[in-house]
Amino acid sequence: MTHKVLLSLLLSAAGLSANAQSATSRSQLCPTPPMGWMTWNLFKGDINEQLIRETADAMVSEGLAAAGYKYIFIDDLWQGGRDIHNNIIPDPQKFPSGIKALADYVHSKGLKLGIYSDAAQLTCAGATASLGFEEQDARTFASWGIDYLKYDYCNAPEDSATARQRYHAMATALQKSGRDIALGVCEWGQRQAEEWCAQVGGQLWRTSYDVRDMWKDVVKQGGMGILDIINVTAPLASYVNHTQWPDMDMLVVGLRGKGGPSSDLGGTGCSDTEYQTQMSMWCMMSSPLAMTNDLRKLTPADRRILLNPEIIAINQDSLGLAAQRKVFNNDYQIYVRKLTGGRHAIALLNTADKPLTLTADFAALGIEGKHQVRDVWQHKQIASNAKRWKGRVKPHETIVLVIE
Ligand code: GLA
């Protein structure tokens, strides 16, 4: 009898499967912010297995996978109800080969597959959700080879205690499934999830209502622009550690006003400078990076922003901290983030509608001494033995420096 067979016999006598025994502790499931691509903002319910396969192909051929983008997150409207045994099933028109075959394909490319459900009977878009079926659905997701679950909170009671209980139920079910499946808490920053996400078994928590393809909500229709999300997330920096990430919602980089749900509520599109700011600040804050533009049609500007290895390195820095906002006024904001190797990243964000000359005085920002300064968007060292940086920042631009 091999050791493995003996172990299985012992575990099954104890009521455990070898898989359940080997599941990773939940706190270790996302050691850096997950990076990938999500279906919702551009495609909404217009999704199918062909789109997922072609997106997986593009993730590899465009060099996105090599740059760190590993997940394909299938969002809402993949579901086809439940079968006679109450097993959740995919929409047979959209996914005729089933999700397992799709996961196998995605995995064969070295990528991971995420899926979506909701802590109520119906999802936000009115599809079948998981309340009361947590263990059964977690087992199904595990059997398909799912790696990540975005768990939404539409149609659920408002109070925080119920939310905590429902997220905990799903995290426990995922853990018992025996497969390593990360859990994204998606209650839109309304119940202080930053306080309890880790306790209930989640790895990241949404900080805001849904992102729209806009700079800020000037029309006051309740949509969240890039700057709105930066402003609600900045105060949460101290909750971030190397296991817990603030989910600032999807990147709108490259959508240019063409994006399904992200074009609602005034989401008419952003400039490339504003998309650069989104990438900069999502990386500074350690947010997950979920692209939503059509990866089969990348432009040079999309590539420049999404594939910048220096800004991605800040996002994935293994110290796993978020940037602290040190300066905040009507015209600009300055952030500092500690990096490995005693380095710091500094972001200067011009929120005004006019160009500004800004100064980052390193000592005033808590960084003593003289330093080498690298501009991560220009990809070059711009100073040595420097005690400050001073320069022009365009309207809505973010300059990111690494200080060493
Ligand atoms: C909510 C979420 C979005 C998306 C939709 C899907 O609005 O916040 O990110 O998942 O539901 O219906």
Boltz pocket constraint, residues with backbone or C-beta under 6 A from the ligand:
constraints:
  - pocket:
      binder: B
      contacts: [[A, 40], [A, 75], [A, 76], [A, 123], [A, 124], [A, 125], [A, 152], [A, 186], [A, 188], [A, 208], [A, 209], [A, 210]]
      max_distance: 6.0
